């Protein structure tokens, strides 16, 4: 989080101008920092002409690790009252050990949390469904992956619902569709029992295709 040294600050307002999240207010006699709005991007400290802004640690959550067999799970848990999860996501990514294949589960949409999760990835699977909302969000997510230069493919959930033709959209934009999971009551029933659909023999080929695409993009 930014900390302003009042003895160096000239109240020039550069920090306020570069802050995309309106977390800084420059008043006639002081600079106020709203920590609840700050995303920790560092722009204010980098562009302060007087070096009056430094970054100090602010405890906003914790990184939690768990193990089960050959798998390790890592996730961040925000403290109650904290609004910006982006710095915590960066810390989770920084804690990932080198070497193993890492699957990151992103939040939906194209907010800062999703963008931070996608940054630096070898590949990104965009999960969508054949609804107007699904197609709308897919278009936005595709734009994000292209700006970040991360290869993307589409996985269609609830395939069979009446709605937009996701395959047609993907063909037109030259995006590979690496799997389609049908709208099927038995899938919902399996989830309610705690079963994993990936272990269902009916869908082995679907998930293997997804896996093979991701591994090939990662160079594995």
C-alpha positions in Angstrom: 0.0 0.0 0.0 1.3 3.5 -0.7 2.5 5.7 2.1 3.0 9.4 1.6 5.9 11.3 3.1 4.4 14.8 3.8 7.9 16.4 4.1 8.7 15.5 0.5 5.2 15.8 -1.1 4.6 19.0 -3.2 0.9 18.1 -3.7 1.5 18.0 -7.5 -1.4 15.6 -8.0 0.5 13.1 -10.2 -0.4 10.2 -7.9 -4.1 11.0 -8.2 -3.9 11.3 -12.0 -2.3 7.9 -12.5 -4.5 6.0 -10.0 -7.1 4.1 -12.1 -9.0 3.1 -8.9 -9.5 6.6 -7.4 -7.7 5.5 -4.2 -5.8 8.8 -3.8 -7.2 12.2 -3.1 -5.0 15.3 -3.2 -6.3 18.0 -0.8 -5.0 21.5 -0.4 -2.7 20.5 2.5 -2.4 16.7 2.4 -2.7 13.5 0.3 -5.3 10.9 1.4 -5.0 7.2 0.5 -8.1 5.0 0.6 -6.7 1.6 1.2 -10.0 -0.1 0.6 -9.8 1.1 -3.1 -6.1 0.5 -3.7 -5.2 -2.4 -5.9 -1.5 -2.3 -5.1 -0.4 -1.6 -8.7 2.5 0.6 -7.7 1.9 3.3 -10.3 1.7 6.2 -7.8 5.1 5.4 -6.2 6.8 4.9 -9.6 5.5 8.2 -11.1 5.9 10.4 -8.0 8.5 13.1 -9.1 9.6 13.7 -5.5 9.9 10.0 -4.4 7.5 10.9 -1.7 5.5 7.7 -1.9 6.8 4.4 -0.7 5.0 1.0 -0.5 4.4 -0.6 2.9 3.1 -4.0 3.7 -0.6 -4.3 4.6 -2.0 -7.6 5.9 -5.1 -8.3 3.8 -5.3 -12.1 3.8 -3.4 -15.4 3.9 -2.2 -18.0 1.5 -3.4 -21.5 2.4 -2.0 -24.8 1.2 -3.4 -28.3 1.4 -2.3 -31.7 0.0 -4.2 -34.7 -1.1 -2.3 -37.6 -2.8 -0.2 -36.2 -5.6 -2.2 -33.0 -5.7 -1.5 -29.7 -3.9 -4.1 -27.0 -3.5 -3.2 -23.4 -2.9 -5.6 -20.5 -2.4 -5.9 -17.1 -1.0 -8.4 -16.1 1.7 -9.2 -12.4 2.1 -9.6 -10.9 5.5 -13.2 -9.7 6.3 -13.6 -6.2 5.1 -10.9 -6.3 2.4 -12.2 -5.4 -1.1 -9.3 -5.8 -3.5 -8.2 -9.4 -4.1 -5.6 -8.7 -6.8 -2.5 -8.4 -4.5 -3.5 -11.7 -2.8 -3.8 -13.5 -6.1 -0.3 -12.2 -7.0 1.0 -13.6 -3.7 -0.6 -17.0 -4.4 1.0 -17.1 -7.9 4.4 -16.2 -6.4 4.1 -19.0 -3.9 3.6 -21.7 -6.6 6.7 -24.0 -6.8 8.6 -24.3 -10.0 8.2 -27.5 -12.1 4.8 -29.1 -11.7 1.8 -28.4 -13.9 -0.3 -25.7 -12.3 -4.1 -25.3 -12.9 -5.4 -21.9 -11.9 -9.1 -21.6 -11.3 -10.0 -18.0 -12.3 -13.0 -16.0 -11.1 -15.6 -15.5 -13.8 -15.8 -12.3 -15.9 -13.0 -9.9 -16.9 -12.4 -8.0 -13.7 -9.0 -7.3 -12.3 -9.0 -10.6 -10.4 -9.5 -12.6 -13.6 -6.9 -10.6 -15.5 -4.3 -11.1 -12.8 -5.0 -14.8 -12.8 -4.5 -15.1 -16.5 -1.3 -13.0 -16.7 1.7 -15.2 -17.4 -0.2 -18.4 -18.1 0.8 -20.8 -20.9 -2.8 -21.3 -22.0 -6.4 -20.3 -20.9 -9.6 -22.4 -21.2 -12.6 -20.1 -21.5 -15.7 -22.0 -20.1 -18.9 -20.7 -21.5 -22.5 -21.8 -22.1 -24.9 -21.4 -25.1 -26.8 -18.4 -23.7 -26.8 -14.7 -24.6 -25.0 -13.9 -21.4 -22.5 -16.7 -22.0 -21.6 -15.5 -25.4 -21.3 -11.9 -24.3 -18.9 -12.8 -21.5 -17.0 -15.1 -23.9 -16.3 -12.2 -26.3 -15.0 -10.0 -23.4 -12.8 -12.8 -22.1 -11.4 -13.6 -25.5 -10.4 -10.0 -25.9 -8.5 -10.1 -22.6 -6.6 -13.3 -23.5 -5.6 -11.7 -26.8 -4.4 -8.5 -25.2 -2.4 -10.6 -22.7 -1.1 -12.8 -25.6 -2.2 -16.0 -23.9 -3.5 -18.8 -26.2 -7.1 -19.5 -25.5 -9.6 -22.3 -26.3 -13.3 -22.8 -25.4 -15.0 -25.4 -23.4 -18.8 -25.4 -23.7 -20.8 -26.2 -20.6 -24.5 -27.1 -20.7 -24.2 -27.9 -24.3 -27.6 -28.5 -25.9 -29.4 -25.5 -24.4 -31.3 -23.5 -27.0 -29.4 -20.4 -27.6 -26.5 -18.9 -29.6 -24.3 -21.2 -31.6 -21.0 -21.1 -29.7 -19.3 -23.4 -32.3 -20.2 -21.0 -35.1 -18.8 -18.1 -33.2 -15.5 -20.0 -32.4 -15.1 -21.1 -36.0 -15.6 -17.5 -37.2 -12.9 -16.3 -34.8 -10.6 -19.3 -35.2 -10.8 -20.4 -31.6 -10.5 -24.2 -30.9 -13.4 -25.8 -29.0 -11.7 -28.4 -26.8 -14.8 -29.9 -25.2 -18.6 -29.8 -24.8 -20.3 -31.0 -21.6 -24.0 -31.7 -22.3 -26.9 -30.4 -20.3 -27.8 -33.7 -18.5 -29.6 -34.4 -15.3 -27.3 -37.3 -14.5 -24.4 -34.9 -14.3 -26.2 -32.7 -11.7 -27.1 -35.9 -9.7 -23.5 -37.0 -9.8 -22.3 -33.7 -8.5 -24.9 -33.8 -5.7 -23.2 -37.1 -4.6 -19.7 -35.6 -4.7 -18.7 -37.5 -7.8 -16.2 -36.2 -10.3 -17.5 -36.0 -13.9 -14.0 -36.3 -15.2 -14.0 -39.9 -13.9 -17.2 -40.8 -15.7 -16.4 -43.0 -18.7 -18.9 -41.2 -20.9 -16.8 -38.1 -20.7 -13.3 -39.5 -20.8 -12.7 -38.4 -24.3 -14.0 -34.9 -23.7 -11.7 -34.2 -20.8 -8.7 -35.9 -22.4 -9.0 -33.6 -25.4 -9.0 -30.6 -23.0 -6.0 -32.0 -21.2 -4.0 -32.7 -24.4 -4.7 -29.2 -25.7 -3.5 -27.5 -22.5 -0.4 -29.7 -22.3 0.6 -29.0 -25.9 0.2 -25.2 -25.4 2.4 -25.5 -22.3 5.0 -27.5 -24.2 4.6 -30.5 -22.0 
